[in-house]
């Protein structure tokens, strides 16, 4: 029955899939790619209604409901674009205010952020906390310090004594890619002068370090039991690098560098593939395009920080793939500017869908590729 439903969905998606394919392989200058991505996100916000950004556009099922987690960190990216694109600033200011107001409206009284089903989630709350911090830095009227404190306090209250997050984690399992939550807590504690939050964030990143194997791989990187996608592999590196910068902890940065060098070694001169097993052997040779976008920004960040031309070459290869795979020029606002979850679009990560976070990370990657914006973008996301 499941196979029949999937086959029926694929048939419904076929016309849009054909249109999408005609919009790929049209690389443009990076400013055009960024603006197209912004326009897609604005369409996703309008489609969801209320101010949040639609989780995704599915080629068979259409626009999906607004997603709090990714709305939180999309706002960070839109703030970064607004800072460098004066022509887009007015429309972005309105979008950012709507998104911030919507997040406040869905946040629960104890500070937790729910997922699309209304269930409290640690990771979702951590990503919104990161967005709140960026909003407050730019305009405290958008998000005040009291709301940041309530959000961080809820995260600290559900943390286990060893630093991991298990209660209110997806499937109630601790995960190393929650390092992004730890980094957000450190930043919140520093803003609020709350050592408790800094300690909670560092405890989570210390726990994350204990998940690293001798070959650099991290355990507990998967959504479930499958080999992890490049998306969550990049998440753990992003969290550790942001935590290293915020807390002044070079051991966090060293662990991220070791991991990313192993990914780089596994990929060689190619773009990293969709999934790897714990030996860094490819487990799925498709592309997780969300992860490719994250990898591009990470590789630029590490290549510049350590003077490593191999990272810079890998970043350029990833950016070139993104330029070819972003959808442009179809005349369909549901598609144009979007980036599929997988390449090919029927791949296993977000089958036949354009997730809003793929588009967010694509924006981050192209902003990072501009030398003047590299550092600020890396820290903001």
Buried (B, 14 or more C-beta within 10 A) or exposed (E): EEEEEBEEBBEBBEEBBEBBEEBBEBBEEBEBBBBBBBBBBBBBBBBBEEBBBBBBBBBBEEBBBBBBBBBBBBBBBBBBBBBBBEEBEEBBBEBBBBBBBBBBEBBEEEBBBBBBEEEBBBBBBBBBBBBBBBBBBBEEEBBEEEBBBBBBBBBBEBBBEEBBBBEBBBEEBBBBBBBBBBBBBBBBBBBBEBEEBBBBBBBBBBBBBEBBEEEBBBBBBBBEEEBBBBBBBBBBBBBBBBBBBBBEBEBBBEBBBBBBBBBBEBBEEEBBBBBBEBEBEBBBEBBBBBBBBBBBBBBBBBBBBEEBEBBBBBBBBBBEBBBEBBBBEBEBBBBBBBBBBBBEBBBBBBBBBBBBBBBBBBBBBBBBBEEEBBBBBBBBB
